[in-house]
Amino acid sequence: MYKHILVPTDGSALSDKAVEAALKLAKLSGAHVTAFHAVEPYPLQGAYAAEASGVAELQPEIFAERSEEYAKRVLAAFAAAAAAANVQCSTAYATSRSASQAIIEKANQEKCDLIVMASHGRRGLEGFLLGSETQKVLTHSTIPVLVYR
C-alpha cells in the first residue's frame, strides 16, 4: 500500500488527530512516517516593531530559538506517539516563508508516496486572507494528499 508517509504537523489539536490517523494508516500498511514541522522565519515587520519599541523578545535570535524549541517539542511528541504505535518514524523541520512549499519539497526529497495533513477548514474572508497551506499542498503536490478534518 504505502511505504513512506509525510505527516506535517503544527502541534494543534486538529493536527494531533491527523497524526493519530496517519499512524494508524502507517501501521496498517507497514509504512515509515516522517513527521515534519515548517518553521516560519522571523517576520520582517517584527524587526521594525522591535527596533521602534525596544522589545527584546522580538529579536530575531530569540524568535528563531523559540521557534526551534517549539518544533522540537512538536516533533518529540510525534516520535513518542509513533513509538507507542510501533511505527517506524523520523522527524524533520525546516524554516520557510511558505509552509506548503516546504512540505512538498520534503515529501519529494524523502520520496514519500502519501502526505497526510490536517485542514483547519478556514473559509470565506478568513480563508482568503490567511490562505490555506493544505489547499496549496493539494494544488501543487504531485504526491497524493489525504486531508484530515
Rosetta blueprint (number, residue, H / E / L):
1 M L
2 Y L
3 K L
4 H E
5 I E
6 L E
7 V E
8 P E
9 T L
10 D L
11 G L
12 S L
13 A H
14 L H
15 S H
16 D H
17 K H
18 A H
19 V H
20 E H
21 A H
22 A H
23 L H
24 K H
25 L H
26 A H
27 K H
28 L H
29 S H
30 G L
31 A L
32 H E
33 V E
34 T E
35 A E
36 F E
37 H E
38 A E
39 V E
40 E L
41 P L
42 Y L
43 P L
44 L H
45 Q H
46 G H
47 A H
48 Y H
49 A H
50 A H
51 E H
52 A H
53 S H
54 G L
55 V L
56 A H
57 E H
58 L H
59 Q L
60 P H
61 E H
62 I H
63 F H
64 A H
65 E H
66 R H
67 S H
68 E H
69 E H
70 Y H
71 A H
72 K H
73 R H
74 V H
75 L H
76 A H
77 A H
78 F H
79 A H
80 A H
81 A H
82 A H
83 A H
84 A H
85 A L
86 N L
87 V L
88 Q L
89 C E
90 S E
91 T E
92 A E
93 Y E
94 A E
95 T E
96 S L
97 R L
98 S L
99 A H
100 S H
101 Q H
102 A H
103 I H
104 I H
105 E H
106 K H
107 A H
108 N H
109 Q H
110 E L
111 K L
112 C L
113 D L
114 L E
115 I E
116 V E
117 M E
118 A E
119 S L
120 H L
121 G L
122 R L
123 R L
124 G H
125 L H
126 E H
127 G H
128 F H
129 L H
130 L H
131 G L
132 S L
133 E H
134 T H
135 Q H
136 K H
137 V H
138 L H
139 T H
140 H H
141 S L
142 T L
143 I L
144 P L
145 V E
146 L E
147 V E
148 Y E
149 R L
